[in-house]
Amino acid sequence: MQALTNRAKAVDRRPMTFMEKLYIPAIAKGMSITMKHLFQRKATVSFPEKKRDFSPVFRGLHVLNRDEEGRERCTACGLCAVACPAEAITMEAAERLPGEENLYREEKYAAKYEINMLRCIFCGFCEEACPKDAVYMSETFAPANYQRKGFIYGKDDLLIPHPKEQGK
Amino acid sequence: MTLLSIDWFFIIEKVLLISAVLVLSLVVAMYSTWGERKVAAWIQDRLGPNRAGPMGLLQPLADGGKLFFKEEIIPTHANRFMFILGPSIAMMVACMTSAVIPWGDNLTIAGRTVSLQVADVNIGILFIFGVVSMGVYGIMIGGWASNNKYSLLASVRAASQIISYELPMGLALIALLMLTGTLSLKEIVEAQRHGLWNVVYQPLGFFIFLICAFAECNRTPFDLPEAENELNGGYHLEYSSMKLGFFLFAEYINMFISSALMATMYFGGYAFPFMDSLGLSPNMLTVLGFLALFIKTLLFIFLFMWVRWTIPRFRYDQLMRLGWKVLIPLALANMLITGAVVLMRQH
């Protein structure tokens, strides 16, 4: 039979020789290996003090983006909800009233925007589907919560801080 | 009146020494648990306990506190007296063996010579064997009193292991006794102080003793008595809180004492190379000697841990085969050869 990989190894079923039956060389070899590990660099990350960097393609918690003037980009088109395979996103659209031009970029905006983090599978399709570059996936985890309703993230959880008002 | 007078200084001195040795073995056992976790972590490329205190040094206190505050359960059908007796025997026996180990040479304090050995009895090794074999009762009673078939089976397994390995251990020691001609541990150390260490004369004997010490302390690869993952929990299956803690703690004390014993009998005890040519005062030498013994002991404890994280556990039949078919014949052969050499030297 042809080997699928070149890593296949035939098992040696010959009876053990006297040297092998002594076990001592094998034990010494094993102990030298463990001794080597004693001095190796540790894989542990001391978590709360040191945070591990995520990979650049990591898909974490969602954020709703704003434009340069701090206006919400989302127009409640619903493409992200359609793209979502887990059906985690729901939204309600509303029309911008006069005088709200500094709040919303387009005439239509999302009055309610919710992502159910218990359903979300962090596939990133919403991010890809968004024509307005409004929804992004950040590099953080959803924090733990005691109740299921705590995992339904509304707009106040998702919107990133206002770029101009942030300093205040 | 003078006939009945008691040497109060002698009694105070011994009481102090006994307390010191007891505290030392308890502290070492406590920190062995910390050391075990640290060594395990380092070998597995982890950091180990480092949250409680600097370097995790308060970890044993936290563990101890936890054990004390855990709920204590005595099974309804267990024999209450026996159930408590088991861990008590294990702990008591573990603490008793330290009495005959010479922790150092004599100290001279205000004209009095104080020996750093609780009891220099001329049957030192026999005493240790007698006391160590009592340890089986702790395990047997612990397993039997739980009134649980699994604990009983485990304790039978443990007892047979300990008894099996006591034989080659004794045989290995007989070869040593043929060389030194004494059972007193102090004299064995003194002989090594002026000559070579016994391990040079008795490498095979030491090796057999080492293996048996591993088995007697229930350390990996001989930790069948508490193989919780593939056998059952072991003889302490039904135990909780500090009674379980006593069993585990006794094991660490045993490890410390057997390490000290190996250092004493085969690695010169408190003697270290060139100690008599340094020109130091006797008291200074005694302190240094104690440190030398302590370092040797710690190295042995490290060896125990190092082996634990290297070698997998034996199967029960392999364990018995090694004990009866390999170690006992080897120990007998070692005894025979030693005897022949001793005889040849005399003629």
Chai-1 contact restraints between the chains, C-beta under 6 A:
chainA,res_idxA,chainB,res_idxB,connection_type,confidence,min_distance_angstrom,max_distance_angstrom,comment,restraint_id
A,G30,B,T310,contact,1.0,0.0,6.0,A-B,restraint_1
A,M31,B,T310,contact,1.0,0.0,6.0,A-B,restraint_2
A,T34,B,I43,contact,1.0,0.0,6.0,A-B,restraint_3
A,T34,B,W309,contact,1.0,0.0,6.0,A-B,restraint_4
A,T34,B,T310,contact,1.0,0.0,6.0,A-B,restraint_5
A,H37,B,I43,contact,1.0,0.0,6.0,A-B,restraint_6
A,H37,B,D45,contact,1.0,0.0,6.0,A-B,restraint_7
A,L38,B,W42,contact,1.0,0.0,6.0,A-B,restraint_8
A,L38,B,I43,contact,1.0,0.0,6.0,A-B,restraint_9
A,Q40,B,D45,contact,1.0,0.0,6.0,A-B,restraint_10
A,K42,B,D45,contact,1.0,0.0,6.0,A-B,restraint_11
A,K42,B,L47,contact,1.0,0.0,6.0,A-B,restraint_12
A,A43,B,D45,contact,1.0,0.0,6.0,A-B,restraint_13
A,T44,B,R46,contact,1.0,0.0,6.0,A-B,restraint_14
A,T44,B,L47,contact,1.0,0.0,6.0,A-B,restraint_15
